[in-house]
Amino acid sequence: MLRCISPIDGSLYLERQPATEQEIARALTAATEAQRQWRATPLPDRQAICRRAVDYLVARADVLGEELTWQMGRPLRYTPFELKNGFQERALHMIDLAPAALADLEAPAREGFTRFIRHEPLGTVLVLAPWNYPWLTSVNVIIPALLAGNCVVLKHAEQTPLVAERYAEAFAAAGLPAGVFQYLHLTHEQVGKLIGDPHLNYVAFTGSVAGGRAVQSAVGRRFIDAGLELGGKDPAYVRADAPLENAIENLVDGAFFNSGQSCCGIERIYVHQSQYPDFVEGFVALTRQYQLGNPLQMTTTLGPMVRTQAAERVQQHIQEALAKGAQGLIDAHTFPGHQPGTPYLAPQVLIDVNHRMTIMREETFGPVVGIMSVRNDEEAIQLMNDSEYGLTASLWTTDLEEAHSLGDRLETGTVFLNRCDYLDPALAWTGVKNSGKGCTLSPLGYASLTRPKSFHLKHPTP
């Protein structure tokens, strides 16, 4: 059985039986058959169905938010807004964008010829979605894949299986033909086998680097592609001219929202030495205002991590840094709500850190951040790029021209200025190095979900 243990109280919230081989085979066959008709469905009709599905889910955001809180622990005061804000924004943007993004590309006029490139759907797309932002990560692919004329099979993380089931309910209510969207509850072993099935034409995976390597290995045995959104160790640089109040407010939120369980969360901060003392003081003061506790209570601003083992891994990173000379500025033992041996982990701010420490190099994925003083831009850029990851990086300055210059030198998929931890659906969401490959959102997000087909038509002679 696949079991969702709630981080709220350690209880069994729900369990699901993995799909049988027969159920998997039926799902893939149904998708292949349904896709023939779905790709021929006019795009305005596809758009209308997707809009109705989005409306269905957003209208139920409060109920679905409480379900999500029980499944993965984010405070209830925030979970409904994953649907009301980011999910809805991204879905509607990609729906509105579809006609232009999927339009034929006309070649320059040539007498006696009609020439154009058409965006053809791939077939059946497998979406492997994680638990930390289960609606946001999945919508990036599901909606544009359907709009492009593909069928979708969704496998959600064991921690958040209800998200897959609610998608199916929404699409059924919206009138999506049977077989076009389906979900399967699967084990890791079943996923590896599924990727090898010839009915599948593309894999979209969001998760760990280790998981991405496993998916890439499985895909590599076939002539299909995979989009891989993997880990991050996202840095921020606060320059000497940065307004501190804005930088502190946003970077504290970027580090600790969702208990730090975000691939594009802030995990390391570099501050110009002239701003460093005031920045650290303000950062710690604001961190102390978090209310750690039961995420079902509306006063809670910091919930439990997804499971005890995750909290223990974060503690290991912290303890290793302390042993190597770092200083922790939050006393976890006196922080209200901190419970050793449980997922309820107090936030931590570390100074006197360096890049010989795991906390500044490997993805920690928890409520802890390291802060370093730097002498100048050169040192900051060198340290920001000193990572095997490259998902996002944020710059904090009033100098827009310098931000352009520094951004050009950053090895990352997204450069932020005076904000962080946000996906703009009008921009490409992508990473470099071990943060993965491929792209979602923006017009470019449709490219990986279609294949180009050239039409080179010589006009008949009279």
Order of alpha helices (4+ residues) and beta strands (2+ residues): beta-beta-alpha-alpha-alpha-alpha-beta-beta-beta-alpha-beta-alpha-beta-alpha-beta-alpha-beta-beta-alpha-beta-alpha-alpha-beta-beta-beta-alpha-beta-beta-alpha-beta-beta-beta-beta
